[in-house]
């Protein structure tokens, strides 16, 4: 669902005009129009303002129907271990993370640029 369509649907259900929403949120009417027509994507902060203005919990902007949305059923994680989860690699990764945590910002930037340069050289 496009957020603008849902916002318009909720606003009209509450019998509010875009001008009413402007008064409640402080957002310009023309901005609400642009959101509702899909020309602008609002930030989370702006969505919170709309939810307060419509006197609804923010999740209602994304979910149609009664009650809270159900948690999605995600596929189970693969059982094969990833590199660094177990054994010798895990210990090496822990030591590497400890050493990296000691670097200052300048040292981290040098390391990152060097790694990027090395990766580029390998690709070319």
Rosetta blueprint (number, residue, H / E / L):
1 X L
2 X L
3 X H
4 X H
5 X H
6 X H
7 X H
8 X H
9 X H
10 X H
11 X H
12 X H
13 X H
14 X L
15 X L
16 X L
17 X L
18 X H
19 X H
20 X H
21 X H
22 X H
23 X H
24 X H
25 X H
26 X L
27 X L
28 X L
29 X H
30 X H
31 X H
32 X H
33 X H
34 X H
35 X H
36 X H
37 X L
38 X L
39 X L
40 X L
41 X L
42 X L
43 X L
44 X H
45 X H
46 X H
47 X H
48 X H
49 X H
50 X H
51 X H
52 X H
53 X H
54 X H
55 X L
56 X L
57 X L
58 X H
59 X H
60 X H
61 X H
62 X L
63 X L
64 X L
65 X L
66 X L
67 X L
68 X L
69 X L
70 X L
71 X L
72 X L
73 X L
74 X L
75 X L
76 X L
77 X L
78 X L
79 X L
80 X L
81 X L
82 X L
83 X L
84 X L
85 X L
86 X L
87 X H
88 X H
89 X H
90 X H
91 X H
92 X H
93 X H
94 X H
95 X H
96 X H
97 X H
98 X H
99 X H
100 X H
101 X H
102 X L
103 X L
104 X L
105 X H
106 X H
107 X H
108 X H
109 X H
110 X H
111 X H
112 X H
113 X H
114 X H
115 X H
116 X H
117 X H
118 X H
119 X H
120 X H
121 X H
122 X H
123 X H
124 X L
